Amino acid sequence: MLPKIIFTLLLVTTLSITPAFAETLDLKASGLNIHHAIIYESTGIEIESHSVDLDFISIVFEVSVLESTNEMTMTFERSIFDAKNGDEDDEFFILADGEEIEFIEEKNDNTRTLSFSLPQGTEEFEIIGTILLGTSFLQDLAEKAAQAQAEAEAKAEAEYQEYAEAFHAAIKAQAEKDAAKQAEEAEIEAEEEQAAYDMRQEFLMNSCAEGTVYTSEQGCIVVEEELPDTGPLINSIFAAMGIGLAVMIIVWGIGRTRHKKLSVEESNS
């Protein structure tokens, strides 16, 4: 009787535990002609489908968790799926229906093996790394950050150039406006100074007594009447006087000669 009971218990135990055995999963990326085998062992967990998220660097598995006591072990080649920060190994993240779960890891230079259990009723779990099928999450972030920085710097430079051009244009316009205003003020000032000078000159000229005129060098001075040019008249007078004197001398000489002749004649008679 005892052997039958033991056999029955062993049979029930064997039937109630899902056997664990190694399987391979063909890892495919949508739109890419890439196929990689993932080796895994599962107890109480059945993988229904999987998908690759290259944007988030993760592999998503649709599953059915058959038993509360279960286990999943997955081995990834580092060249296919890895978690690194620079040259150093980084941690994977495993989310079961969005909640992070703990796992045990074994790794070497070529592979990383993750072992974990899932809560019963889990429909999806996701393993997140940093490098998947040649795509690096951190490198992508660095490239996006560099691109964003370059775009920001280019935008800032363009805005600065626009501001500088507008600033210089405003300064030039203001300088031209100030120059025009200064020229107008200088012209008005010159006109006012000329008007004041003319009024002062008119006042000074009007303040001089009759017979005087105002000069800027000597003030009011007496006007000297210009005498007529008497040279020709004097010459004519002197010429007439000379002619008259000559005539008188001639007449006197003639009279004297005649008088002398008469005297001689009277003496001879």
Residue pairs with C-beta under 8 A, 6 or more apart in sequence:
17 43
18 43
18 44
18 66
18 67
19 43
20 41
20 42
20 43
20 71
21 41
22 39
22 40
22 41
23 39
23 40
23 41
23 42
24 37
24 38
24 39
24 40
25 37
25 38
25 40
25 47
25 50
26 35
26 36
26 37
26 38
27 34
27 35
27 36
27 37
27 38
27 50
27 52
27 59
27 80
28 34
28 35
28 52
29 52
29 54
29 133
30 51
30 52
32 133
34 133
36 77
36 80
36 133
38 74
38 75
38 76
38 80
39 74
39 75
40 47
40 72
40 73
40 74
40 75
41 71
41 72
41 73
42 70
42 71
42 72
42 73
43 67
43 69
43 70
43 71
43 72
44 65
44 66
44 67
44 68
44 69
44 70
44 71
45 63
45 64
45 65
45 66
45 70
45 71
45 72
45 118
46 63
46 64
46 66
47 61
47 62
47 63
48 62
48 63
48 64
49 61
49 62
50 59
50 60
50 61
50 62
51 59
51 60
52 58
52 59
52 60
52 132
52 133
53 59
53 60
53 126
54 132
54 133
54 135
56 128
56 137
57 128
57 129
57 130
57 131
57 132
57 135
57 136
57 137
58 126
58 127
58 128
58 129
58 132
59 81
59 126
59 127
59 132
60 124
60 125
60 126
61 124
61 125
61 126
61 127
62 123
62 124
63 118
63 122
63 123
63 124
63 125
64 123
65 118
65 119
65 120
65 121
65 122
67 120
68 120
69 117
70 117
70 118
70 120
71 115
71 116
71 117
72 115
72 116
72 117
72 118
73 113
73 114
73 115
74 113
74 114
74 127
75 111
75 112
75 113
76 82
76 111
76 112
76 113
76 114
77 110
77 111
78 109
78 110
78 111
78 112
80 132
80 133
81 112
81 127
81 129
81 131
81 132
81 133
82 112
82 129
82 130
82 131
83 89
83 90
83 91
83 92
83 112
83 128
83 129
83 130
83 131
84 90
84 130
84 131
84 138
85 130
85 138
89 107
90 129
90 130
92 103
92 105
92 112
92 114
92 127
92 128
92 129
93 100
93 127
93 128
94 100
94 101
94 103
94 114
94 116
94 125
94 126
94 127
94 128
95 101
95 125
95 126
95 128
96 118
96 119
96 122
96 124
96 125
97 119
97 122
97 123
97 124
97 125
101 116
101 117
101 118
101 119
101 125
102 116
103 114
103 115
103 116
104 114
104 115
104 116
105 112
105 113
105 114
105 115
106 112
106 113
106 115
107 113
114 127
118 125
129 137
130 136
130 137
130 138
131 137
201 214
201 216
204 214
204 219
204 220
205 213
205 214
207 214
207 220
208 214
208 220
209 220
211 222
211 223
212 220
212 221
212 222
212 223
213 220
213 221
213 223
214 220
215 221
